[in-house]
Amino acid sequence: MRQCNGSRMLAQAVDFIGVAFRRNDLADDPVVTIEDVRQARPIVWQHASPAPLVRCVAMEQVLNLPEYRRVWIKDYGWTPVGSFKLMGALAWMHRHQEKIGNRPVVAHSSGNFASGLAFAGKRYRKRVIIVMPQSAPRIKFERTRFFGAEIRTYDIETDHQTGARDRMVRDLVDELGAVQASPYDDIDVIAGNGVGGIEIAQQLKQDQRELSHFVCPISGGGLMAGHALAVADVFPSAAIIGIEPTGADDYRRSLLQHKRVRLEKPMSICDGLLSYDVGKHNWPILARLVRTSVAVDDGVTCSAMRWLYEQVGLRTEPSGAIGVAALLSGQVDTAGQGDIVVVISGRNIDEDRFRVWIDQAS
Ligand SMILES: Cc1ncc(COP(=O)(O)O)c(C=O)c1O
């Protein structure tokens, strides 16, 4: 188990980058549009209720916001799989159901797309096989099996040298004729995830709220790309801020270098945020809409997990808490007039690991 670094428990020095966007530095135009997200909405809603968007007065106080500004948490812990991942998985499965036919579906996943795809497989009666790190939290194994998927494991510690994960997926495709799904680098997955963004924007509009900041984790970028499309459509002037662990900050580096950067070995307790790079379908959307990137130290994430537990009563996995961590530690410039939405993207964590991490937190 990776541990929080005790000496870095306190909020790290501000590491905030506002990167100017240069149109010419992007590859092709975005392939996914808000129209794709709108089309995914009835598919996702047919199978899953919107995750709640709840006001967080405790965070408004910590951030010292004036009374007219609010903080909202979009809490994907309330979905049947405990994370946002079922939205993209449902949209993908719906779109590919005929092509799949009787063949199995295979994907690699750190564990949350695993249960999302398993959920979708159950709904569409497809066999699902997941290639997952052997060190993934038990709850991610349990949820994936609960919805009927099969699991193969690999060693994530050596994967950057062995390439075992991708090889196992390729072998399953070759041997079983399986259809491969991507956890983030896919237009239907992005569109499906964006449905959560539509839900956020709709609720804020209904309540006649203005949005000034949208804060959300980035790994492969499927969560943020979909949400950014929906949020920017309704609140074009809102700052859309991507959050990553310091040891897996490929998006921040990509923004700086104006091209996708691949990390040799991403390292963090945020097991859902360890992709080597952002997806090629995600990059043009992210680069256009997510112009601010914040990297958060694991110790700061532990502190946020503890704060969420003690102040809000939520038991959150590190990847899910990282947006809250960025806000609480003052790494997001919250100056503005509107509300702030922060995404808690998942809450799948084992009790023993959770205790270790919050006990270490300051
Ligand atoms: C809890 C959680 N949050 C965020 C992410 C990042 O999603 P994406 O790869 O679409 O950026 C993941 C990915 O597995 C996750 O499990």
The ligand as an SDF file (V2000), in Angstrom:
LIG
                    3D

 16 16  0  0  0  0  0  0  0  0999 V2000
  -12.7170    7.9980   -8.8180 C   0  0  0  0  0  0  0  0  0  0  0  0
  -12.1390    8.4340  -10.1330 C   0  0  0  0  0  0  0  0  0  0  0  0
  -12.0530    9.7410  -10.3770 N   0  0  0  0  0  0  0  0  0  0  0  0
  -11.5460   10.2160  -11.5310 C   0  0  0  0  0  0  0  0  0  0  0  0
  -11.0800    9.3530  -12.4970 C   0  0  0  0  0  0  0  0  0  0  0  0
  -10.4830    9.9220  -13.7400 C   0  0  0  0  0  0  0  0  0  0  0  0
  -11.3100    9.7440  -14.8420 O   0  0  0  0  0  0  0  0  0  0  0  0
  -10.7210    9.9800  -16.3020 P   0  0  0  0  0  0  0  0  0  0  0  0
   -9.7310    8.8900  -16.5690 O   0  0  0  0  0  0  0  0  0  0  0  0
  -11.8990    9.9240  -17.1830 O   0  0  0  0  0  0  0  0  0  0  0  0
  -10.0600   11.3190  -16.2800 O   0  0  0  0  0  0  0  0  0  0  0  0
  -11.1500    7.9720  -12.2900 C   0  0  0  0  0  0  0  0  0  0  0  0
  -10.6680    7.0250  -13.2910 C   0  0  0  0  0  0  0  0  0  0  0  0
  -10.5940    5.8440  -13.0910 O   0  0  0  0  0  0  0  0  0  0  0  0
  -11.7020    7.4910  -11.0770 C   0  0  0  0  0  0  0  0  0  0  0  0
  -11.7850    6.1830  -10.8010 O   0  0  0  0  0  0  0  0  0  0  0  0
  1  2  1  0
  2  3  1  0
  2 15  2  0
  3  4  2  0
  4  5  1  0
  5  6  1  0
  5 12  2  0
  6  7  1  0
  7  8  1  0
  8  9  2  0
  8 10  1  0
  8 11  1  0
 12 13  1  0
 12 15  1  0
 13 14  2  0
 15 16  1  0
M  END
$$$$
